[in-house]
Amino acid sequence: MTDYVRSDISNGVLTLTLNRPEKKNALTRDMYQALADGIDGAGHNADVRCVLIQAEGDTFTAGNDLGDFAAANRGEPDAVRNGGNPLLAALARATTPLVAAVNGRAVGVGTTMLLHCDLVFVSDDALLTTPFVNLALVPEAASSLTLPLRIGHARAFSMFVLGEAVDAKRAVDWGIANAACPAGELRERARAAAEAVAARPASAVTITKALMRDPAALAARMEVEGVHFAAQLKSADAREAFAAFAGKRAPRQSPS
């Protein structure tokens, strides 16, 4: 477990805490692996009956570390992980209930991972965005399937293509989150929910979660998305988008 993801087990709940607040909890390859290991490991640990994902600082996560994306675009050999993003695969096959406590901004995978969580609580100042197209990329984590199913095609298209931000109230109204609460109460609210899940009969909870999901369909959509994502990541459009983001300017449009 990387220092940037803390792990703790108590009262049947495995708490995974993103701990890179100085970088807005932008996710590195090691952080993805640590989260995946925690979620996978929960399914094989009888002491864990629920997983709670939370974050330090004022941001749940700024999404993927753009330095890693830029390195992949440049073709650096260690920048692309064989087998894709381990967190996404772990989310697809997760058998243990997942609860999220979302403080502040949740960007990219910070939002799409919520669609795999069974309970989601957001702070009143939360802001969810999926600005993949802005970076010349495409949706991931099976979100091209799960987000339209959750909130409808038009809303999902606006989030993906226009980068529309969704505040806490709309996240609840649209069914992305269960409830919004003041930031100071967020962890307590999410923790109480996670412990309530953990206190239920484990076998019935596991079966109920399994009946509500189709892991094969999620994994299949992730595979298709992954092919397009990898291709876009190496594109000239992505290179310009990353440079524009770093330079705090608008990207120059390539000829059509």
C-alpha positions as a LaTeX table, in Angstrom:
\begin{tabular}{lrrr}
\hline
Residue & $x$ (\AA) & $y$ (\AA) & $z$ (\AA) \\
\hline
Met1 & 0.00 & 0.00 & 0.00 \\
Thr2 & 1.51 & 3.30 & $-1.11$ \\
Asp3 & 1.84 & 6.13 & 1.43 \\
Tyr4 & $-0.65$ & 8.02 & $-0.73$ \\
Val5 & $-3.42$ & 5.53 & 0.10 \\
Arg6 & $-3.92$ & 4.73 & 3.79 \\
Ser7 & $-5.68$ & 1.53 & 4.81 \\
Asp8 & $-7.47$ & 0.74 & 8.08 \\
Ile9 & $-9.91$ & $-1.96$ & 9.18 \\
Ser10 & $-12.36$ & $-1.52$ & 12.07 \\
Asn11 & $-15.90$ & $-2.67$ & 12.80 \\
Gly12 & $-16.03$ & $-4.67$ & 9.58 \\
Val13 & $-15.13$ & $-1.66$ & 7.41 \\
Leu14 & $-11.97$ & $-1.30$ & 5.34 \\
Thr15 & $-11.29$ & 2.42 & 4.96 \\
Leu16 & $-9.14$ & 3.47 & 2.00 \\
Thr17 & $-8.07$ & 7.10 & 2.34 \\
Leu18 & $-6.53$ & 9.03 & $-0.54$ \\
Asn19 & $-3.65$ & 10.91 & 1.05 \\
Arg20 & $-2.02$ & 13.17 & $-1.52$ \\
Pro21 & $-3.77$ & 16.43 & $-0.65$ \\
Glu22 & $-0.90$ & 18.62 & $-1.81$ \\
Lys23 & $-1.63$ & 17.35 & $-5.36$ \\
Lys24 & $-5.42$ & 17.39 & $-4.92$ \\
Asn25 & $-5.24$ & 13.59 & $-4.59$ \\
Ala26 & $-4.39$ & 13.20 & $-8.27$ \\
Leu27 & $-4.08$ & 9.47 & $-8.81$ \\
Thr28 & $-0.76$ & 7.90 & $-9.72$ \\
Arg29 & $-0.18$ & 4.37 & $-10.98$ \\
Asp30 & 0.79 & 3.24 & $-7.48$ \\
Met31 & $-2.38$ & 4.75 & $-6.04$ \\
Tyr32 & $-4.54$ & 2.94 & $-8.59$ \\
Gln33 & $-2.84$ & $-0.33$ & $-7.68$ \\
Ala34 & $-3.25$ & 0.29 & $-3.95$ \\
Leu35 & $-6.97$ & 0.98 & $-4.35$ \\
Ala36 & $-7.38$ & $-2.10$ & $-6.53$ \\
Asp37 & $-5.51$ & $-4.27$ & $-4.04$ \\
Gly38 & $-7.69$ & $-2.98$ & $-1.22$ \\
Ile39 & $-10.96$ & $-3.64$ & $-3.05$ \\
Asp40 & $-9.84$ & $-7.07$ & $-4.28$ \\
Gly41 & $-8.46$ & $-8.01$ & $-0.87$ \\
Ala42 & $-11.72$ & $-7.09$ & 0.83 \\
Gly43 & $-13.46$ & $-9.85$ & $-1.07$ \\
His44 & $-11.12$ & $-12.44$ & 0.46 \\
Asn45 & $-11.08$ & $-11.10$ & 4.03 \\
Ala46 & $-13.88$ & $-12.29$ & 6.31 \\
Asp47 & $-13.16$ & $-9.35$ & 8.64 \\
Val48 & $-14.16$ & $-6.88$ & 5.91 \\
Arg49 & $-17.83$ & $-6.54$ & 5.02 \\
Cys50 & $-17.77$ & $-3.05$ & 3.51 \\
Val51 & $-15.20$ & $-0.73$ & 1.92 \\
Leu52 & $-15.24$ & 3.03 & 2.55 \\
Ile53 & $-13.33$ & 5.30 & 0.17 \\
Gln54 & $-12.55$ & 8.83 & 1.37 \\
Ala55 & $-9.89$ & 11.50 & 0.92 \\
Glu56 & $-7.78$ & 13.99 & 2.84 \\
Gly57 & $-7.75$ & 17.68 & 2.01 \\
Asp58 & $-10.34$ & 19.73 & 0.17 \\
Thr59 & $-10.56$ & 17.57 & $-2.97$ \\
Phe60 & $-11.76$ & 13.97 & $-3.32$ \\
Thr61 & $-9.50$ & 13.55 & $-6.34$ \\
Ala62 & $-8.41$ & 15.63 & $-9.31$ \\
Gly63 & $-8.46$ & 12.44 & $-11.37$ \\
Asn64 & $-5.52$ & 10.88 & $-13.13$ \\
Asp65 & $-2.18$ & 12.61 & $-12.68$ \\
Leu66 & $-1.83$ & 14.47 & $-15.99$ \\
Gly67 & 1.92 & 14.01 & $-15.84$ \\
Asp68 & 1.35 & 10.30 & $-16.33$ \\
Phe69 & $-0.97$ & 10.97 & $-19.26$ \\
Ala70 & 1.58 & 13.28 & $-20.87$ \\
Ala71 & 4.32 & 10.67 & $-20.42$ \\
Ala72 & 2.13 & 8.06 & $-22.10$ \\
Asn73 & 1.46 & 10.46 & $-24.96$ \\
Arg74 & 5.21 & 10.91 & $-25.43$ \\
Gly75 & 5.60 & 7.14 & $-25.64$ \\
Glu76 & 7.71 & 6.73 & $-22.53$ \\
Pro77 & 8.04 & 2.95 & $-22.02$ \\
Asp78 & 7.15 & 2.89 & $-18.31$ \\
Ala79 & 4.16 & 5.20 & $-18.64$ \\
Val80 & 1.65 & 2.63 & $-19.93$ \\
Arg81 & 0.64 & $-0.23$ & $-17.68$ \\
Asn82 & 0.15 & $-3.61$ & $-19.31$ \\
Gly83 & $-3.37$ & $-4.88$ & $-18.70$ \\
Gly84 & $-4.87$ & $-1.42$ & $-18.26$ \\
Asn85 & $-5.89$ & 0.38 & $-15.08$ \\
Pro86 & $-6.12$ & $-2.13$ & $-12.20$ \\
Leu87 & $-8.64$ & $-0.03$ & $-10.27$ \\
Leu88 & $-11.20$ & $-0.21$ & $-13.06$ \\
Ala89 & $-11.00$ & $-4.00$ & $-13.24$ \\
Ala90 & $-11.30$ & $-4.23$ & $-9.45$ \\
Leu91 & $-14.41$ & $-2.05$ & $-9.49$ \\
Ala92 & $-16.02$ & $-4.26$ & $-12.13$ \\
Arg93 & $-15.47$ & $-7.47$ & $-10.18$ \\
Ala94 & $-15.99$ & $-6.07$ & $-6.66$ \\
Thr95 & $-18.11$ & $-8.30$ & $-4.44$ \\
Thr96 & $-17.82$ & $-6.24$ & $-1.24$ \\
Pro97 & $-20.13$ & $-3.22$ & $-0.89$ \\
Leu98 & $-18.42$ & 0.10 & $-1.62$ \\
Val99 & $-19.26$ & 3.39 & 0.09 \\
Ala100 & $-17.77$ & 6.74 & $-0.99$ \\
Ala101 & $-17.38$ & 9.97 & 0.96 \\
Val102 & $-16.79$ & 12.69 & $-1.64$ \\
Asn103 & $-15.35$ & 15.96 & $-0.36$ \\
Gly104 & $-15.00$ & 18.81 & $-2.83$ \\
Arg105 & $-14.13$ & 18.17 & $-6.46$ \\
Ala106 & $-14.21$ & 14.72 & $-8.03$ \\
Val107 & $-12.71$ & 14.81 & $-11.52$ \\
Gly108 & $-12.70$ & 12.10 & $-14.19$ \\
Val109 & $-12.25$ & 8.72 & $-12.56$ \\
Gly110 & $-13.11$ & 10.43 & $-9.28$ \\
Thr111 & $-16.66$ & 10.64 & $-10.62$ \\
Thr112 & $-16.82$ & 7.47 & $-12.73$ \\
Met113 & $-15.72$ & 5.29 & $-9.79$ \\
Leu114 & $-18.78$ & 6.52 & $-7.89$ \\
Leu115 & $-21.00$ & 4.72 & $-10.40$ \\
His116 & $-19.60$ & 1.45 & $-9.03$ \\
Cys117 & $-20.19$ & 2.40 & $-5.40$ \\
Asp118 & $-23.27$ & 1.16 & $-3.62$ \\
Leu119 & $-23.69$ & 4.22 & $-1.43$ \\
Val120 & $-22.32$ & 7.70 & $-2.15$ \\
Phe121 & $-22.30$ & 10.69 & 0.19 \\
Val122 & $-21.11$ & 14.10 & $-0.99$ \\
Ser123 & $-20.21$ & 17.29 & 0.82 \\
Asp124 & $-22.36$ & 20.34 & 0.13 \\
Asp125 & $-19.47$ & 21.85 & $-1.84$ \\
Ala126 & $-18.87$ & 18.75 & $-3.98$ \\
Leu127 & $-18.50$ & 19.20 & $-7.72$ \\
Leu128 & $-18.42$ & 16.21 & $-10.07$ \\
Thr129 & $-16.89$ & 16.46 & $-13.55$ \\
Thr130 & $-15.95$ & 14.04 & $-16.32$ \\
Pro131 & $-13.94$ & 16.26 & $-18.72$ \\
Phe132 & $-12.55$ & 13.45 & $-20.87$ \\
Val133 & $-13.35$ & 15.05 & $-24.23$ \\
Asn134 & $-11.72$ & 18.30 & $-23.09$ \\
Leu135 & $-8.48$ & 16.31 & $-22.90$ \\
Ala136 & $-9.16$ & 14.59 & $-26.26$ \\
Leu137 & $-9.90$ & 11.38 & $-24.36$ \\
Val138 & $-12.99$ & 9.17 & $-23.99$ \\
Pro139 & $-14.97$ & 7.85 & $-21.00$ \\
Glu140 & $-13.58$ & 4.96 & $-18.94$ \\
Ala141 & $-14.60$ & 2.69 & $-16.03$ \\
Ala142 & $-17.59$ & 1.54 & $-18.12$ \\
Ser143 & $-19.04$ & 5.01 & $-17.55$ \\
Ser144 & $-20.18$ & 5.21 & $-21.19$ \\
Leu145 & $-22.62$ & 2.49 & $-20.10$ \\
Thr146 & $-23.29$ & 3.27 & $-16.44$ \\
Leu147 & $-23.66$ & 7.06 & $-16.53$ \\
Pro148 & $-26.38$ & 7.21 & $-19.24$ \\
Leu149 & $-28.21$ & 4.39 & $-17.46$ \\
Arg150 & $-28.05$ & 6.35 & $-14.21$ \\
Ile151 & $-28.88$ & 9.89 & $-15.36$ \\
Gly152 & $-30.03$ & 9.63 & $-18.98$ \\
His153 & $-28.27$ & 10.12 & $-22.32$ \\
Ala154 & $-28.62$ & 13.90 & $-22.61$ \\
Arg155 & $-27.23$ & 14.63 & $-19.15$ \\
Ala156 & $-24.42$ & 12.11 & $-19.56$ \\
Phe157 & $-23.47$ & 13.50 & $-22.98$ \\
Ser158 & $-23.31$ & 17.00 & $-21.53$ \\
Met159 & $-21.02$ & 15.81 & $-18.72$ \\
Phe160 & $-18.74$ & 13.90 & $-21.08$ \\
Val161 & $-18.58$ & 16.21 & $-24.08$ \\
Leu162 & $-19.23$ & 19.67 & $-22.65$ \\
Gly163 & $-17.58$ & 18.95 & $-19.31$ \\
Glu164 & $-20.69$ & 20.09 & $-17.42$ \\
Ala165 & $-20.08$ & 20.16 & $-13.69$ \\
Val166 & $-22.64$ & 18.58 & $-11.37$ \\
Asp167 & $-22.98$ & 20.08 & $-7.91$ \\
Ala168 & $-24.00$ & 18.22 & $-4.77$ \\
Lys169 & $-27.73$ & 18.94 & $-5.07$ \\
Arg170 & $-27.92$ & 17.73 & $-8.66$ \\
Ala171 & $-25.78$ & 14.70 & $-7.84$ \\
Val172 & $-28.44$ & 13.69 & $-5.32$ \\
Asp173 & $-31.39$ & 14.67 & $-7.53$ \\
Trp174 & $-29.94$ & 12.71 & $-10.49$ \\
Gly175 & $-29.24$ & 9.61 & $-8.42$ \\
Ile176 & $-25.45$ & 9.72 & $-8.46$ \\
Ala177 & $-25.33$ & 10.29 & $-4.70$ \\
Asn178 & $-27.54$ & 9.24 & $-1.80$ \\
Ala179 & $-27.24$ & 12.43 & 0.22 \\
Ala180 & $-25.35$ & 15.70 & 0.62 \\
Cys181 & $-24.22$ & 17.08 & 3.96 \\
Pro182 & $-21.89$ & 19.73 & 5.41 \\
Ala183 & $-18.22$ & 18.90 & 4.87 \\
Gly184 & $-17.63$ & 18.58 & 8.60 \\
Glu185 & $-20.26$ & 15.84 & 8.84 \\
Leu186 & $-19.33$ & 13.91 & 5.70 \\
Arg187 & $-17.02$ & 11.29 & 7.14 \\
Glu188 & $-19.30$ & 10.58 & 10.08 \\
Arg189 & $-22.29$ & 10.15 & 7.76 \\
Ala190 & $-20.47$ & 7.86 & 5.36 \\
Arg191 & $-18.85$ & 5.89 & 8.15 \\
Ala192 & $-22.20$ & 5.28 & 9.82 \\
Ala193 & $-23.61$ & 4.01 & 6.55 \\
Ala194 & $-20.62$ & 1.72 & 5.96 \\
Glu195 & $-20.90$ & 0.27 & 9.46 \\
Ala196 & $-24.64$ & $-0.23$ & 8.97 \\
Val197 & $-23.91$ & $-2.23$ & 5.81 \\
Ala198 & $-21.24$ & $-4.23$ & 7.63 \\
Ala199 & $-23.73$ & $-5.08$ & 10.38 \\
Arg200 & $-26.19$ & $-6.71$ & 7.96 \\
Pro201 & $-26.07$ & $-10.48$ & 7.23 \\
Ala202 & $-22.98$ & $-10.75$ & 5.02 \\
Ser203 & $-24.25$ & $-13.48$ & 2.71 \\
Ala204 & $-27.50$ & $-11.65$ & 1.95 \\
Val205 & $-25.64$ & $-8.39$ & 1.31 \\
Thr206 & $-23.16$ & $-10.06$ & $-1.05$ \\
Ile207 & $-25.89$ & $-11.83$ & $-3.01$ \\
Thr208 & $-27.99$ & $-8.66$ & $-3.23$ \\
Lys209 & $-25.04$ & $-6.69$ & $-4.62$ \\
Ala210 & $-24.31$ & $-9.47$ & $-7.13$ \\
Leu211 & $-27.93$ & $-9.58$ & $-8.32$ \\
Met212 & $-27.86$ & $-5.83$ & $-8.96$ \\
Arg213 & $-24.75$ & $-5.87$ & $-11.18$ \\
Asp214 & $-23.43$ & $-7.50$ & $-14.35$ \\
Pro215 & $-19.64$ & $-7.74$ & $-13.93$ \\
Ala216 & $-19.17$ & $-9.34$ & $-17.36$ \\
Ala217 & $-20.95$ & $-6.47$ & $-19.11$ \\
Leu218 & $-18.96$ & $-3.91$ & $-17.11$ \\
Ala219 & $-15.65$ & $-5.60$ & $-17.93$ \\
Ala220 & $-16.58$ & $-5.89$ & $-21.61$ \\
Arg221 & $-17.42$ & $-2.19$ & $-21.83$ \\
Met222 & $-14.19$ & $-1.31$ & $-20.01$ \\
Glu223 & $-12.23$ & $-3.30$ & $-22.56$ \\
Val224 & $-13.83$ & $-1.46$ & $-25.49$ \\
Glu225 & $-13.35$ & 1.90 & $-23.80$ \\
Gly226 & $-9.75$ & 0.99 & $-23.00$ \\
Val227 & $-8.87$ & 0.41 & $-26.65$ \\
His228 & $-10.20$ & 3.83 & $-27.63$ \\
Phe229 & $-8.71$ & 5.50 & $-24.55$ \\
Ala230 & $-5.23$ & 4.13 & $-25.29$ \\
Ala231 & $-5.43$ & 5.27 & $-28.90$ \\
Gln232 & $-6.63$ & 8.75 & $-27.96$ \\
Leu233 & $-3.96$ & 9.03 & $-25.28$ \\
Lys234 & $-1.29$ & 8.81 & $-27.98$ \\
Ser235 & $-3.01$ & 11.21 & $-30.37$ \\
Ala236 & $-1.89$ & 14.65 & $-31.52$ \\
Asp237 & $-5.13$ & 16.08 & $-30.14$ \\
Ala238 & $-4.31$ & 14.75 & $-26.68$ \\
Arg239 & $-0.76$ & 16.09 & $-26.89$ \\
Glu240 & $-2.15$ & 19.56 & $-27.63$ \\
Ala241 & $-4.80$ & 19.25 & $-24.90$ \\
Phe242 & $-2.19$ & 18.34 & $-22.27$ \\
Ala243 & 0.08 & 21.19 & $-23.39$ \\
Ala244 & $-2.84$ & 23.63 & $-23.29$ \\
Phe245 & $-3.81$ & 22.48 & $-19.79$ \\
Ala246 & $-0.22$ & 22.87 & $-18.57$ \\
Gly247 & 0.02 & 26.29 & $-20.22$ \\
Lys248 & $-3.39$ & 27.38 & $-18.90$ \\
Arg249 & $-4.60$ & 28.23 & $-22.39$ \\
Ala250 & $-7.28$ & 27.03 & $-24.78$ \\
Pro251 & $-6.20$ & 24.13 & $-27.02$ \\
Arg252 & $-5.58$ & 24.86 & $-30.69$ \\
Gln253 & $-8.01$ & 23.01 & $-32.91$ \\
Ser254 & $-6.48$ & 20.52 & $-35.33$ \\
Pro255 & $-7.66$ & 20.52 & $-38.98$ \\
Ser256 & $-10.73$ & 18.33 & $-39.46$ \\
\hline
\end{tabular}
